[in-house]
Amino acid sequence: MSSYLWRKYADYVYSKWEKTILWDMIDPYRRPKSFTPLVTIYIFAFYTGIIGSAITEQLYKVLLYHSMKKLT
């Protein structure tokens, strides 16, 4: 009887360990509980791109203006 109980206990511990390993591998790919951080990051990235493109456009205009000034 005791060997049966030890075997059952070993099966329980092994299956519990197996489940833990499985869920630890899947955990990074789970859906986040709240989408607020994700939306915040997307909004921040969008406006960073807008500001970056505006700065690039202004730098391009300044360089173009100076190069046209040198030609005349």
ZAKE-682922 format. One record per atom (N, C-alpha, C): x, y negated, z; residue in three letters; atom name. Coordinates in nm, 4 decimals, always signed. Each point is the difference from the previous one (the first is absolute). Last residue first. Layout:
<rs>
+----------+----------+----------+-----+----+
|     east |    north |       up |  aa | at |
+----------+----------+----------+-----+----+
|        X |        Y |        Z | ALA | CA |
...
+----------+----------+----------+-----+----+
</rs>
This chain:
<rs>
+----------+----------+----------+-----+----+
|     east |    north |       up |  aa | at |
+----------+----------+----------+-----+----+
|  +2.2779 |  -8.0770 |  -5.5448 | THR |  N |
|  -0.0329 |  -0.1318 |  -0.0554 | THR | CA |
|  +0.0967 |  -0.1061 |  +0.0414 | THR |  C |
|  +0.0388 |  +0.4576 |  +0.1486 | LEU |  N |
|  -0.0040 |  +0.0032 |  -0.1459 | LEU | CA |
|  -0.0266 |  -0.1374 |  -0.0589 | LEU |  C |
|  -0.0074 |  +0.0781 |  +0.4726 | LYS |  N |
|  +0.1368 |  +0.0056 |  -0.0510 | LYS | CA |
|  +0.0024 |  -0.0038 |  -0.1521 | LYS |  C |
|  -0.4129 |  +0.0216 |  +0.2255 | LYS |  N |
|  +0.0592 |  -0.1313 |  +0.0234 | LYS | CA |
|  +0.1423 |  -0.0042 |  -0.0563 | LYS |  C |
|  -0.2375 |  +0.4059 |  +0.0034 | MET |  N |
|  -0.0522 |  -0.0882 |  -0.1050 | MET | CA |
|  +0.0614 |  -0.1391 |  +0.0120 | MET |  C |
|  +0.1056 |  +0.3140 |  +0.3320 | SER |  N |
|  +0.0621 |  +0.0416 |  -0.1258 | SER | CA |
|  -0.0501 |  -0.0858 |  -0.1160 | SER |  C |
|  -0.1866 |  -0.0716 |  +0.4277 | HIS |  N |
|  +0.1405 |  -0.0403 |  -0.0017 | HIS | CA |
|  +0.0674 |  +0.0402 |  -0.1306 | HIS |  C |
|  -0.4467 |  +0.1353 |  +0.0660 | TYR |  N |
|  +0.0059 |  -0.1458 |  -0.0072 | TYR | CA |
|  +0.1445 |  -0.0473 |  -0.0080 | TYR |  C |
|  -0.0787 |  +0.4561 |  +0.0720 | LEU |  N |
|  -0.0353 |  -0.0358 |  -0.1369 | LEU | CA |
|  +0.0090 |  -0.1505 |  -0.0188 | LEU |  C |
|  +0.0639 |  +0.1662 |  +0.4327 | LEU |  N |
|  +0.1125 |  +0.0381 |  -0.0856 | LEU | CA |
|  -0.0266 |  -0.0372 |  -0.1450 | LEU |  C |
|  -0.3489 |  -0.0729 |  +0.3048 | VAL |  N |
|  +0.1128 |  -0.0887 |  +0.0315 | VAL | CA |
|  +0.1186 |  +0.0325 |  -0.0899 | VAL |  C |
|  -0.3762 |  +0.2802 |  -0.0288 | LYS |  N |
|  -0.0302 |  -0.1326 |  -0.0550 | LYS | CA |
|  +0.1159 |  -0.0961 |  +0.0241 | LYS |  C |
|  +0.0281 |  +0.4286 |  +0.1918 | TYR |  N |
|  +0.0124 |  +0.0094 |  -0.1448 | TYR | CA |
|  -0.0255 |  -0.1358 |  -0.0641 | TYR |  C |
|  -0.0690 |  +0.0402 |  +0.4600 | LEU |  N |
|  +0.1432 |  +0.0055 |  -0.0310 | LEU | CA |
|  +0.0228 |  +0.0053 |  -0.1498 | LEU |  C |
|  -0.4440 |  +0.0212 |  +0.1491 | GLN |  N |
|  +0.0562 |  -0.1330 |  +0.0229 | GLN | CA |
|  +0.1497 |  -0.0030 |  -0.0301 | GLN |  C |
|  -0.2221 |  +0.4143 |  -0.0250 | GLU |  N |
|  -0.0464 |  -0.0894 |  -0.1065 | GLU | CA |
|  +0.0589 |  -0.1396 |  +0.0163 | GLU |  C |
|  +0.0839 |  +0.3171 |  +0.3375 | THR |  N |
|  +0.0720 |  +0.0349 |  -0.1228 | THR | CA |
|  -0.0396 |  -0.0926 |  -0.1139 | THR |  C |
|  -0.2353 |  -0.0414 |  +0.4030 | ILE |  N |
|  +0.1381 |  -0.0483 |  +0.0157 | ILE | CA |
|  +0.0803 |  +0.0278 |  -0.1257 | ILE |  C |
|  -0.4335 |  +0.1721 |  +0.0127 | ALA |  N |
|  -0.0047 |  -0.1465 |  -0.0061 | ALA | CA |
|  +0.1397 |  -0.0592 |  +0.0132 | ALA |  C |
|  -0.0526 |  +0.4649 |  +0.0537 | SER |  N |
|  -0.0152 |  -0.0377 |  -0.1407 | SER | CA |
|  -0.0068 |  -0.1514 |  -0.0154 | SER |  C |
|  +0.0246 |  +0.1756 |  +0.4389 | GLY |  N |
|  +0.1229 |  +0.0286 |  -0.0748 | GLY | CA |
|  -0.0107 |  -0.0400 |  -0.1456 | GLY |  C |
|  -0.3838 |  -0.0319 |  +0.2723 | ILE |  N |
|  +0.0981 |  -0.1027 |  +0.0375 | ILE | CA |
|  +0.1302 |  +0.0206 |  -0.0763 | ILE |  C |
|  -0.3309 |  +0.3266 |  -0.0595 | ILE |  N |
|  -0.0477 |  -0.1283 |  -0.0528 | ILE | CA |
|  +0.1023 |  -0.1100 |  +0.0281 | ILE |  C |
|  +0.0798 |  +0.4255 |  +0.1871 | GLY |  N |
|  +0.0196 |  -0.0003 |  -0.1452 | GLY | CA |
|  -0.0423 |  -0.1309 |  -0.0628 | GLY |  C |
|  -0.0876 |  +0.0610 |  +0.4536 | THR |  N |
|  +0.1448 |  -0.0097 |  -0.0189 | THR | CA |
|  +0.0333 |  -0.0025 |  -0.1483 | THR |  C |
|  -0.4436 |  +0.0782 |  +0.1226 | TYR |  N |
|  +0.0362 |  -0.1408 |  +0.0113 | TYR | CA |
|  +0.1504 |  -0.0216 |  -0.0084 | TYR |  C |
|  -0.1551 |  +0.4462 |  -0.0160 | PHE |  N |
|  -0.0593 |  -0.0761 |  -0.1099 | PHE | CA |
|  +0.0432 |  -0.1460 |  +0.0059 | PHE |  C |
|  +0.1217 |  +0.2883 |  +0.3542 | ALA |  N |
|  +0.0786 |  +0.0265 |  -0.1210 | ALA | CA |
|  -0.0530 |  -0.0805 |  -0.1179 | ALA |  C |
|  -0.2415 |  -0.0207 |  +0.4038 | PHE |  N |
|  +0.1306 |  -0.0640 |  +0.0167 | PHE | CA |
|  +0.0853 |  +0.0184 |  -0.1252 | PHE |  C |
|  -0.4082 |  +0.2270 |  +0.0162 | ILE |  N |
|  -0.0226 |  -0.1447 |  -0.0129 | ILE | CA |
|  +0.1320 |  -0.0746 |  +0.0103 | ILE |  C |
|  +0.0146 |  +0.4641 |  +0.0743 | TYR |  N |
|  -0.0312 |  -0.0296 |  -0.1400 | TYR | CA |
|  -0.0216 |  -0.1495 |  -0.0224 | TYR |  C |
|  +0.0647 |  +0.1510 |  +0.4418 | ILE |  N |
|  +0.1243 |  +0.0128 |  -0.0765 | ILE | CA |
|  -0.0245 |  -0.0326 |  -0.1468 | ILE |  C |
|  -0.3738 |  +0.0125 |  +0.2815 | THR |  N |
|  +0.0860 |  -0.1131 |  +0.0357 | THR | CA |
|  +0.1296 |  +0.0033 |  -0.0795 | THR |  C |
|  -0.2928 |  +0.3642 |  -0.0369 | VAL |  N |
|  -0.0542 |  -0.1167 |  -0.0701 | VAL | CA |
|  +0.0858 |  -0.1223 |  +0.0281 | VAL |  C |
|  +0.1093 |  +0.3887 |  +0.2354 | LEU |  N |
|  +0.0256 |  +0.0196 |  -0.1419 | LEU | CA |
|  -0.0477 |  -0.1198 |  -0.0809 | LEU |  C |
|  -0.0883 |  +0.0160 |  +0.4668 | PRO |  N |
|  +0.1416 |  -0.0232 |  -0.0287 | PRO | CA |
|  +0.0322 |  +0.0122 |  -0.1489 | PRO |  C |
|  -0.4551 |  +0.0884 |  +0.1275 | THR |  N |
|  +0.0408 |  -0.1388 |  +0.0214 | THR | CA |
|  +0.1492 |  -0.0218 |  -0.0242 | THR |  C |
|  -0.2801 |  +0.4171 |  -0.0072 | PHE |  N |
|  +0.0582 |  -0.0535 |  -0.1225 | PHE | CA |
|  +0.0495 |  -0.1433 |  +0.0168 | PHE |  C |
|  -0.0451 |  +0.4406 |  +0.3494 | SER |  N |
|  -0.0545 |  -0.1312 |  -0.0313 | SER | CA |
|  +0.0692 |  -0.0524 |  -0.1252 | SER |  C |
|  +0.1001 |  +0.4330 |  +0.1318 | LYS |  N |
|  -0.1247 |  -0.0125 |  +0.0745 | LYS | CA |
|  -0.0687 |  -0.1330 |  -0.0297 | LYS |  C |
|  +0.3148 |  +0.2450 |  -0.3677 | PRO |  N |
|  +0.0128 |  -0.0752 |  +0.1247 | PRO | CA |
|  -0.1357 |  -0.0161 |  +0.0681 | PRO |  C |
|  +0.1278 |  +0.4254 |  -0.3034 | ARG |  N |
|  -0.0596 |  -0.1319 |  -0.0147 | ARG | CA |
|  +0.0167 |  -0.0751 |  +0.1321 | ARG |  C |
|  +0.3584 |  +0.3831 |  -0.1209 | ARG |  N |
|  -0.1386 |  -0.0181 |  +0.0422 | ARG | CA |
|  -0.0460 |  -0.1426 |  -0.0263 | ARG |  C |
|  +0.4473 |  +0.2032 |  -0.0607 | TYR |  N |
|  -0.0854 |  -0.0187 |  -0.1173 | TYR | CA |
|  -0.1468 |  -0.0183 |  +0.0361 | TYR |  C |
|  +0.3591 |  +0.0895 |  +0.3225 | PRO |  N |
|  +0.0319 |  -0.1246 |  -0.0714 | PRO | CA |
|  -0.0929 |  -0.0290 |  -0.1175 | PRO |  C |
|  -0.0645 |  +0.4160 |  +0.2605 | ASP |  N |
|  -0.0316 |  -0.1249 |  +0.0681 | ASP | CA |
|  +0.0382 |  -0.1266 |  -0.0766 | ASP |  C |
|  +0.0892 |  +0.4850 |  -0.1023 | ILE |  N |
|  -0.1107 |  -0.0676 |  -0.0677 | ILE | CA |
|  -0.0219 |  -0.1411 |  +0.0545 | ILE |  C |
|  +0.3288 |  +0.2933 |  +0.1896 | MET |  N |
|  +0.0365 |  -0.0235 |  -0.1399 | MET | CA |
|  -0.1073 |  -0.0817 |  -0.0718 | MET |  C |
|  -0.0740 |  +0.1332 |  +0.4456 | ASP |  N |
|  +0.1099 |  -0.0967 |  -0.0026 | ASP | CA |
|  +0.0442 |  -0.0294 |  -0.1424 | ASP |  C |
|  -0.3238 |  +0.3342 |  +0.0755 | TRP |  N |
|  -0.0567 |  -0.1337 |  +0.0156 | TRP | CA |
|  +0.1082 |  -0.1070 |  +0.0036 | TRP |  C |
|  +0.1403 |  +0.4529 |  -0.0298 | LEU |  N |
|  -0.0817 |  -0.0350 |  -0.1159 | LEU | CA |
|  -0.0537 |  -0.1422 |  +0.0117 | LEU |  C |
|  +0.2329 |  +0.1814 |  +0.3659 | ILE |  N |
|  +0.0914 |  -0.0255 |  -0.1115 | ILE | CA |
|  -0.0779 |  -0.0455 |  -0.1224 | ILE |  C |
|  -0.2520 |  +0.1364 |  +0.3691 | THR |  N |
|  +0.0696 |  -0.1249 |  +0.0289 | THR | CA |
|  +0.0934 |  -0.0363 |  -0.1138 | THR |  C |
|  -0.2184 |  +0.4148 |  -0.0170 | LYS |  N |
|  -0.0932 |  -0.1099 |  -0.0262 | LYS | CA |
|  +0.0671 |  -0.1343 |  +0.0234 | LYS |  C |
|  +0.2459 |  +0.3828 |  +0.1106 | GLU |  N |
|  -0.0178 |  -0.0065 |  -0.1447 | GLU | CA |
|  -0.0925 |  -0.1156 |  -0.0375 | GLU |  C |
|  +0.0572 |  +0.0990 |  +0.4545 | TRP |  N |
|  +0.1224 |  -0.0595 |  -0.0539 | TRP | CA |
|  -0.0120 |  -0.0187 |  -0.1507 | TRP |  C |
|  -0.3465 |  +0.2314 |  +0.2106 | LYS |  N |
|  -0.0033 |  -0.1394 |  +0.0440 | LYS | CA |
|  +0.1216 |  -0.0746 |  -0.0553 | LYS |  C |
|  -0.0220 |  +0.4593 |  -0.0677 | SER |  N |
|  -0.0955 |  -0.0677 |  -0.0879 | SER | CA |
|  -0.0117 |  -0.1475 |  +0.0375 | SER |  C |
|  +0.2780 |  +0.2666 |  +0.2696 | TYR |  N |
|  +0.0541 |  -0.0090 |  -0.1350 | TYR | CA |
|  -0.0960 |  -0.0743 |  -0.0921 | TYR |  C |
|  -0.1399 |  +0.0898 |  +0.4406 | VAL |  N |
|  +0.1078 |  -0.0992 |  -0.0001 | VAL | CA |
|  +0.0557 |  -0.0180 |  -0.1410 | VAL |  C |
|  -0.3257 |  +0.3353 |  +0.0573 | TYR |  N |
|  -0.0581 |  -0.1318 |  +0.0251 | TYR | CA |
|  +0.1068 |  -0.1088 |  -0.0078 | TYR |  C |
|  +0.1362 |  +0.4492 |  -0.0253 | ASP |  N |
|  -0.0714 |  -0.0394 |  -0.1221 | ASP | CA |
|  -0.0590 |  -0.1397 |  +0.0132 | ASP |  C |
|  +0.1977 |  +0.1840 |  +0.3808 | ALA |  N |
|  +0.1025 |  -0.0311 |  -0.0998 | ALA | CA |
|  -0.0640 |  -0.0421 |  -0.1322 | ALA |  C |
|  -0.2854 |  +0.1499 |  +0.3417 | TYR |  N |
|  +0.0589 |  -0.1285 |  +0.0364 | TYR | CA |
|  +0.1052 |  -0.0430 |  -0.1025 | TYR |  C |
|  -0.1885 |  +0.4246 |  -0.0494 | LYS |  N |
|  -0.1010 |  -0.1022 |  -0.0281 | LYS | CA |
|  +0.0552 |  -0.1398 |  +0.0296 | LYS |  C |
|  +0.2682 |  +0.3619 |  +0.1200 | ARG |  N |
|  -0.0065 |  -0.0094 |  -0.1453 | ARG | CA |
|  -0.1010 |  -0.1079 |  -0.0420 | ARG |  C |
|  +0.0352 |  +0.1054 |  +0.4559 | TRP |  N |
|  +0.1200 |  -0.0709 |  -0.0445 | TRP | CA |
|  -0.0012 |  -0.0187 |  -0.1514 | TRP |  C |
|  -0.3474 |  +0.2546 |  +0.1876 | LEU |  N |
|  -0.0137 |  -0.1414 |  +0.0355 | LEU | CA |
|  +0.1212 |  -0.0807 |  -0.0454 | LEU |  C |
|  +0.0149 |  +0.4644 |  -0.0589 | TYR |  N |
|  -0.1044 |  -0.0554 |  -0.0867 | TYR | CA |
|  -0.0164 |  -0.1500 |  +0.0273 | TYR |  C |
|  +0.2812 |  +0.2461 |  +0.2793 | SER |  N |
|  +0.0647 |  -0.0213 |  -0.1300 | SER | CA |
|  -0.1000 |  -0.0592 |  -0.1000 | SER |  C |
|  -0.1595 |  +0.1206 |  +0.4274 | SER |  N |
|  +0.0831 |  -0.1207 |  +0.0058 | SER | CA |
|  +0.0707 |  -0.0255 |  -0.1327 | SER |  C |
|  -0.2664 |  +0.3909 |  +0.0475 | MET |  N |
|  -0.0814 |  -0.1198 |  +0.0000 | MET | CA |
|  +0.0860 |  -0.1267 |  +0.0000 | MET |  C |
+----------+----------+----------+-----+----+
</rs>
